[in-house]
Amino acid sequence: MTHRLRPVGLPFLSDAPHRYTFTEPVAAPRAVVFASISADPSTWTVWFPRLRGGAYLSAPPHGVGTVRQADTDGIVYRETMLAWQTPSRWAYRLDSCSQPLAEALAEDWVLHDAGGGTLVEWTFAIDPGPLVAPHMDQLPARLRTTFRTAMNALSLTLGG
């Protein structure tokens, strides 16, 4: 069964009922980090925790409007890219997922130069669904841990 989410745009990233922003350094240049985050689905499982697989469903070139699919812990997500500004911003919304996690959800990845590395700023914006709503008090800590783990793994993957 597929749960369809409410389609949202970039304004949802600042207007969502719940919004969390985290930053972590990655020991690689911004262009390299952006390419790893956005361009190559085959690497996503190496650095993102519990990600089983992912692929773009739209033909290249990829950009705003591109559709991708990802599987995290057996929950399958279908997403549409809302922003694709190489090498500084990559944002998407969830269109559907295999569990009713949210009524609406969007993520924004903004990359900043930081010396010889990159500071990655991740915003997770959600209108929670029935599976997540009872656990909203635990969500920020879980997101922070997941993001920190992912960025540490990305640093190691990129040779930092």
Phi and psi in degrees as GROMACS dihedral restraints (atoms count N, CA, C in turn):
[ dihedral_restraints ]
;  ai    aj    ak    al  type     phi  dphi    fc
    3     4     5     6     1  -108.2    20    10
    4     5     6     7     1   131.9    20    10
    6     7     8     9     1   -97.6    20    10
    7     8     9    10     1   118.4    20    10
    9    10    11    12     1   -88.3    20    10
   10    11    12    13     1   134.4    20    10
   12    13    14    15     1   -97.6    20    10
   13    14    15    16     1   158.9    20    10
   15    16    17    18     1   -67.7    20    10
   16    17    18    19     1   128.3    20    10
   18    19    20    21     1   -70.3    20    10
   19    20    21    22     1   129.6    20    10
   21    22    23    24     1  -127.3    20    10
   22    23    24    25     1   161.4    20    10
   24    25    26    27     1  -113.0    20    10
   25    26    27    28     1  -170.0    20    10
   27    28    29    30     1   -57.3    20    10
   28    29    30    31     1   -33.5    20    10
   30    31    32    33     1   -58.9    20    10
   31    32    33    34     1   -26.3    20    10
   33    34    35    36     1   -60.3    20    10
   34    35    36    37     1   -28.4    20    10
   36    37    38    39     1   -62.7    20    10
   37    38    39    40     1   -22.5    20    10
   39    40    41    42     1  -111.4    20    10
   40    41    42    43     1   -15.0    20    10
   42    43    44    45     1  -106.2    20    10
   43    44    45    46     1    -1.2    20    10
   45    46    47    48     1   -61.3    20    10
   46    47    48    49     1   151.1    20    10
   48    49    50    51     1   -59.2    20    10
   49    50    51    52     1   -32.1    20    10
   51    52    53    54     1  -135.5    20    10
   52    53    54    55     1   131.5    20    10
   54    55    56    57     1  -143.9    20    10
   55    56    57    58     1   131.5    20    10
   57    58    59    60     1  -132.6    20    10
   58    59    60    61     1   133.0    20    10
   60    61    62    63     1  -125.6    20    10
   61    62    63    64     1   132.6    20    10
   63    64    65    66     1  -130.0    20    10
   64    65    66    67     1   151.6    20    10
   66    67    68    69     1  -130.3    20    10
   67    68    69    70     1   143.2    20    10
   69    70    71    72     1  -147.2    20    10
   70    71    72    73     1   145.4    20    10
   72    73    74    75     1   -81.4    20    10
   73    74    75    76     1   149.3    20    10
   75    76    77    78     1  -128.5    20    10
   76    77    78    79     1   131.0    20    10
   78    79    80    81     1   -83.8    20    10
   79    80    81    82     1    65.9    20    10
   81    82    83    84     1  -163.0    20    10
   82    83    84    85     1   155.5    20    10
   84    85    86    87     1   -62.3    20    10
   85    86    87    88     1   152.3    20    10
   87    88    89    90     1   -55.1    20    10
   88    89    90    91     1   -43.8    20    10
   90    91    92    93     1   -62.2    20    10
   91    92    93    94     1   -37.1    20    10
   93    94    95    96     1   -70.2    20    10
   94    95    96    97     1   -42.3    20    10
   96    97    98    99     1   -63.8    20    10
   97    98    99   100     1   -45.3    20    10
   99   100   101   102     1   -59.3    20    10
  100   101   102   103     1   -44.2    20    10
  102   103   104   105     1   -61.8    20    10
  103   104   105   106     1   -39.4    20    10
  105   106   107   108     1   -68.5    20    10
  106   107   108   109     1   -40.2    20    10
  108   109   110   111     1   -72.0    20    10
  109   110   111   112     1   -41.1    20    10
  111   112   113   114     1  -101.7    20    10
  112   113   114   115     1   -39.3    20    10
  114   115   116   117     1   -90.4    20    10
  115   116   117   118     1   -32.2    20    10
  117   118   119   120     1  -119.4    20    10
  118   119   120   121     1    91.2    20    10
  120   121   122   123     1   -57.3    20    10
  121   122   123   124     1   -24.8    20    10
  123   124   125   126     1   -66.8    20    10
  124   125   126   127     1   -20.6    20    10
  126   127   128   129     1   -92.1    20    10
  127   128   129   130     1   -15.1    20    10
  129   130   131   132     1   -57.9    20    10
  130   131   132   133     1   -37.9    20    10
  132   133   134   135     1   -70.1    20    10
  133   134   135   136     1   -19.4    20    10
  135   136   137   138     1   -73.0    20    10
  136   137   138   139     1   -38.4    20    10
  138   139   140   141     1  -113.8    20    10
  139   140   141   142     1   -18.1    20    10
  141   142   143   144     1   -97.2    20    10
  142   143   144   145     1   122.8    20    10
  144   145   146   147     1   -58.2    20    10
  145   146   147   148     1   135.5    20    10
  147   148   149   150     1    64.9    20    10
  148   149   150   151     1     8.0    20    10
  150   151   152   153     1   -78.6    20    10
  151   152   153   154     1   123.3    20    10
  153   154   155   156     1   -92.2    20    10
  154   155   156   157     1   -23.2    20    10
  156   157   158   159     1   174.6    20    10
  157   158   159   160     1   162.9    20    10
  159   160   161   162     1  -165.0    20    10
  160   161   162   163     1   154.6    20    10
  162   163   164   165     1  -161.2    20    10
  163   164   165   166     1   150.5    20    10
  165   166   167   168     1   -81.3    20    10
  166   167   168   169     1   135.8    20    10
  168   169   170   171     1   -96.8    20    10
  169   170   171   172     1   -15.1    20    10
  171   172   173   174     1   -93.8    20    10
  172   173   174   175     1   148.2    20    10
  174   175   176   177     1   -72.5    20    10
  175   176   177   178     1   150.3    20    10
  177   178   179   180     1   -65.8    20    10
  178   179   180   181     1   161.4    20    10
  180   181   182   183     1   -75.3    20    10
  181   182   183   184     1   146.7    20    10
  183   184   185   186     1   -89.4    20    10
  184   185   186   187     1   146.6    20    10
  186   187   188   189     1  -176.4    20    10
  187   188   189   190     1  -157.7    20    10
  189   190   191   192     1   -57.1    20    10
  190   191   192   193     1   131.7    20    10
  192   193   194   195     1    96.0    20    10
  193   194   195   196     1   -14.6    20    10
  195   196   197   198     1   -62.2    20    10
  196   197   198   199     1   141.9    20    10
  198   199   200   201     1  -107.9    20    10
  199   200   201   202     1   136.8    20    10
  201   202   203   204     1  -132.8    20    10
  202   203   204   205     1   163.9    20    10
  204   205   206   207     1  -129.6    20    10
  205   206   207   208     1   142.0    20    10
  207   208   209   210     1  -139.8    20    10
  208   209   210   211     1   153.4    20    10
  210   211   212   213     1  -126.5    20    10
  211   212   213   214     1   114.5    20    10
  213   214   215   216     1  -119.9    20    10
  214   215   216   217     1   118.5    20    10
  216   217   218   219     1    53.4    20    10
  217   218   219   220     1    33.7    20    10
  219   220   221   222     1    84.1    20    10
  220   221   222   223     1    -1.8    20    10
  222   223   224   225     1   -94.9    20    10
  223   224   225   226     1   123.4    20    10
  225   226   227   228     1   -99.2    20    10
  226   227   228   229     1   130.8    20    10
  228   229   230   231     1  -116.4    20    10
  229   230   231   232     1   143.9    20    10
  231   232   233   234     1  -119.7    20    10
  232   233   234   235     1   129.6    20    10
  234   235   236   237     1  -131.5    20    10
  235   236   237   238     1   154.6    20    10
  237   238   239   240     1  -121.6    20    10
  238   239   240   241     1   131.9    20    10
  240   241   242   243     1   -70.5    20    10
  241   242   243   244     1   129.8    20    10
  243   244   245   246     1  -102.8    20    10
  244   245   246   247     1   -27.8    20    10
  246   247   248   249     1  -144.3    20    10
  247   248   249   250     1   140.2    20    10
  249   250   251   252     1  -148.6    20    10
  250   251   252   253     1    89.1    20    10
  252   253   254   255     1  -118.7    20    10
  253   254   255   256     1    90.3    20    10
  255   256   257   258     1   -65.1    20    10
  256   257   258   259     1   132.2    20    10
  258   259   260   261     1  -103.7    20    10
  259   260   261   262     1    33.5    20    10
  261   262   263   264     1  -118.6    20    10
  262   263   264   265     1   -20.8    20    10
  264   265   266   267     1  -150.7    20    10
  265   266   267   268     1   138.1    20    10
  267   268   269   270     1  -144.6    20    10
  268   269   270   271     1   114.4    20    10
  270   271   272   273     1  -133.5    20    10
  271   272   273   274     1   149.8    20    10
  273   274   275   276     1  -151.9    20    10
  274   275   276   277     1   161.9    20    10
  276   277   278   279     1  -117.7    20    10
  277   278   279   280     1   154.7    20    10
  279   280   281   282     1   -85.0    20    10
  280   281   282   283     1   130.3    20    10
  282   283   284   285     1   -96.1    20    10
  283   284   285   286     1   -37.2    20    10
  285   286   287   288     1  -157.6    20    10
  286   287   288   289     1   158.6    20    10
  288   289   290   291     1  -152.2    20    10
  289   290   291   292     1   163.3    20    10
  291   292   293   294     1   -79.0    20    10
  292   293   294   295     1    -4.7    20    10
  294   295   296   297     1  -134.5    20    10
  295   296   297   298     1   150.3    20    10
  297   298   299   300     1   -79.4    20    10
  298   299   300   301     1    67.2    20    10
  300   301   302   303     1   -76.3    20    10
  301   302   303   304     1   -33.7    20    10
  303   304   305   306     1  -149.0    20    10
  304   305   306   307     1   156.5    20    10
  306   307   308   309     1   -86.9    20    10
  307   308   309   310     1   -31.5    20    10
  309   310   311   312     1  -155.0    20    10
  310   311   312   313     1   145.6    20    10
  312   313   314   315     1  -156.4    20    10
  313   314   315   316     1   137.4    20    10
  315   316   317   318     1  -143.4    20    10
  316   317   318   319     1   151.7    20    10
  318   319   320   321     1  -129.3    20    10
  319   320   321   322     1   147.4    20    10
  321   322   323   324     1  -133.5    20    10
  322   323   324   325     1   126.9    20    10
  324   325   326   327     1  -114.1    20    10
  325   326   327   328     1   113.5    20    10
  327   328   329   330     1  -116.7    20    10
  328   329   330   331     1   129.1    20    10
  330   331   332   333     1  -111.3    20    10
  331   332   333   334     1   131.4    20    10
  333   334   335   336     1  -120.7    20    10
  334   335   336   337     1   139.2    20    10
  336   337   338   339     1   -62.2    20    10
  337   338   339   340     1   138.5    20    10
  339   340   341   342     1  -143.4    20    10
  340   341   342   343     1    84.7    20    10
  342   343   344   345     1    64.6    20    10
  343   344   345   346     1  -126.6    20    10
  345   346   347   348     1   -88.4    20    10
  346   347   348   349     1     1.1    20    10
  348   349   350   351     1  -119.7    20    10
  349   350   351   352     1  -158.2    20    10
  351   352   353   354     1  -135.3    20    10
  352   353   354   355     1   140.0    20    10
  354   355   356   357     1  -102.5    20    10
  355   356   357   358     1   118.1    20    10
  357   358   359   360     1   -98.0    20    10
  358   359   360   361     1   125.2    20    10
  360   361   362   363     1  -109.8    20    10
  361   362   363   364     1   120.4    20    10
  363   364   365   366     1  -117.2    20    10
  364   365   366   367     1   124.4    20    10
  366   367   368   369     1  -112.1    20    10
  367   368   369   370     1   130.2    20    10
  369   370   371   372     1  -117.8    20    10
  370   371   372   373     1   113.3    20    10
  372   373   374   375     1  -116.3    20    10
  373   374   375   376     1   130.1    20    10
  375   376   377   378     1  -145.0    20    10
  376   377   378   379     1   141.0    20    10
  378   379   380   381     1  -108.1    20    10
  379   380   381   382     1   100.8    20    10
  381   382   383   384     1   -65.9    20    10
  382   383   384   385     1   149.9    20    10
  384   385   386   387     1  -100.1    20    10
  385   386   387   388     1  -172.7    20    10
  387   388   389   390     1   -62.7    20    10
  388   389   390   391     1   -28.4    20    10
  390   391   392   393     1   -81.4    20    10
  391   392   393   394     1   -27.2    20    10
  393   394   395   396     1   -96.8    20    10
  394   395   396   397     1   -35.0    20    10
  396   397   398   399     1   -49.5    20    10
  397   398   399   400     1   -43.5    20    10
  399   400   401   402     1   -69.0    20    10
  400   401   402   403     1   -10.2    20    10
  402   403   404   405     1  -116.7    20    10
  403   404   405   406     1    18.9    20    10
  405   406   407   408     1   -61.1    20    10
  406   407   408   409     1   -28.3    20    10
  408   409   410   411     1   -67.4    20    10
  409   410   411   412     1   -25.5    20    10
  411   412   413   414     1   -92.8    20    10
  412   413   414   415     1   -15.3    20    10
  414   415   416   417     1   -60.9    20    10
  415   416   417   418     1   -47.3    20    10
  417   418   419   420     1   -57.4    20    10
  418   419   420   421     1   -43.7    20    10
  420   421   422   423     1   -65.7    20    10
  421   422   423   424     1   -39.7    20    10
  423   424   425   426     1   -65.4    20    10
  424   425   426   427     1   -43.6    20    10
  426   427   428   429     1   -62.9    20    10
  427   428   429   430     1   -45.3    20    10
  429   430   431   432     1   -58.1    20    10
  430   431   432   433     1   -46.3    20    10
  432   433   434   435     1   -64.8    20    10
  433   434   435   436     1   -44.7    20    10
  435   436   437   438     1   -60.5    20    10
  436   437   438   439     1   -46.0    20    10
  438   439   440   441     1   -65.3    20    10
  439   440   441   442     1   -45.6    20    10
  441   442   443   444     1   -60.8    20    10
  442   443   444   445     1   -44.1    20    10
  444   445   446   447     1   -61.5    20    10
  445   446   447   448     1   -44.2    20    10
  447   448   449   450     1   -62.9    20    10
  448   449   450   451     1   -44.9    20    10
  450   451   452   453     1   -70.9    20    10
  451   452   453   454     1   -34.7    20    10
  453   454   455   456     1   -63.4    20    10
  454   455   456   457     1   -44.1    20    10
  456   457   458   459     1   -65.6    20    10
  457   458   459   460     1   -38.3    20    10
  459   460   461   462     1   -63.9    20    10
  460   461   462   463     1   -41.6    20    10
  462   463   464   465     1   -57.6    20    10
  463   464   465   466     1   -46.7    20    10
  465   466   467   468     1   -64.7    20    10
  466   467   468   469     1   -40.9    20    10
  468   469   470   471     1   -61.6    20    10
  469   470   471   472     1   -37.6    20    10
  471   472   473   474     1   -88.7    20    10
  472   473   474   475     1     7.0    20    10
  474   475   476   477     1    87.6    20    10
  475   476   477   478     1    16.1    20    10
